[in-house]
Amino acid sequence: MTQESAGRSGLKEWIFTTDHKKIAVMYLITSLVVFTLGLLLAIVMKAGQWSPGNSLVGPKLYNVLFTIHGAGMILWWMIPVFTGFFANLLVPLMIGARDVAFPRLNALSFWFFVGATVMAVLALVTPGRLDIGWTGYPPYSIKTDANTSLYVFAVHLLGASALASAVNFLTTIITMRAPGMTWGRLNLAVWGIFGAFIIQLFGIPVIAGAVTLLLFDKYLGTNFYNATMGGSPILYQHLFWFYAHPAVYVIALPAFGIVSEIVSTFSRKKIFGYTSMVIALMAIAFLGFDVWIHHLFTKGVEDWARIVQSLLTLLIAVPTGIKVFNWLATMHKGSIDFKAPMLYAVGFITLFVIGGVTGIGNGLLAIDIDVHDTLWVVAHFHTVLSMSMTMVAFAGIFFWFPKFTGRMYNERLAKITFWIILIGSLLAFVPYFKLGLEGMPRRYWSYPPEFTSTYRVTVIGGFILIAGFFMTLINIVRSAFAGERATANPWNAKSLEWTIPSPPPSYNFETIPVITAGPYEYGSPEEGKKALPEEAEAF
Ligand SMILES: [Cu+2]
């Protein structure tokens, strides 16, 4: 994709590449393929729910479908698109480096990720299809004849990939910033990615241990999670959610950073409250490890632990609220240009606030006990996480599209699909809040007839939503090959990556820039000053 490689751009060039930009694109392609698969499964799940009897999908198949949908969308779409694609694309360009600290390790991370994908696919085609949910709770995951082992190995390989990435990117951000790129001048996207990898570093060993014990219980006859032999299935849930709750912020922190870049650029204003943004990002990374028990409020955990973690869960609303306030304050009195990335960013804020406010509900111990394991929870995480973070992913893909492909996406189509996705999301998931409050449990293949009309709204909404996503995918693929040629800085943005050609040459910067100002210097005396290499320095 770079000019240099144009002459020798074969499959081999991609397979053996250590260029962070090429690795980024390969992460994007892999995760978009799995995202598409997740959508196709969602179509089947939705279609079957048109009528209460569900003549299309039986209970066993439904379990398989939501397992693949959940695991695929979280572990192969949302986490890799932010920590694989965006981290690889943005970090070196934004800190003024020629690549990551360990380029070969970076390639290894990607190929481990591919290996994990292959294993996950094998888990599906081998007998006893995987039906354990993305959570893989024992005792069911031990008792089932499904291939738990391949899923566990896939999680191991994903973990190895993510740990290698964490070491690589933390080292890169700490040691490879260009001269003058102080911590206070880092882009918020880099701060978000930094926070995400700190979480990966501390969280992944725990989940890797948790699933290893699962493997031992199932195949080697140990009883770590076997209650009848003195073990505890709840132990697994503690270990699982100790990582899996913070994993939400592995997705969200880079997303928060990306939204900040976009909101600032298209409001033509410096981001409001930069320091408070950084503190909020780091506070969330820390607090994220102190709230996992909110997933176990109904599982017989001691009261003191439930009360403390309920309060800590609510505390996360503070740094989160600071962010939303700062984005709105950045837009306030800005000259806003609603290009597609900005529309998607504002759509994200909308869905995120709807989902976030309902999160205060399930964070409260008393309410959670009522809505636990109902469709309320499904509505909550699909708005606050799934839909809103996918909005950010597309906002970012469109925003940096000219940079990494050298071409423009179709603006008109992107705007139309934004509205389709937003309306589809609201129709597909808001009714789940109602169904959840009325007591409809999650993960049921069928439902009582009195819920038919509400279910049908979600089915129609789901189809609208999925149609919007497919149109977005078409836009991305078509524009990558046939879009208009892009200039170096089509948005007139003020960050370092826009000072180099689109797409960037393989070495990124001809001379390593000397940084003299922070990002987001719109309309101030410092405007445009940053990233103009005043004194070139040989690298
Ligand atoms: Cu949680």
Residues whose N, C-alpha, C, O or C-beta is under 5 A from the ligand:
A	BS01	CU	H245
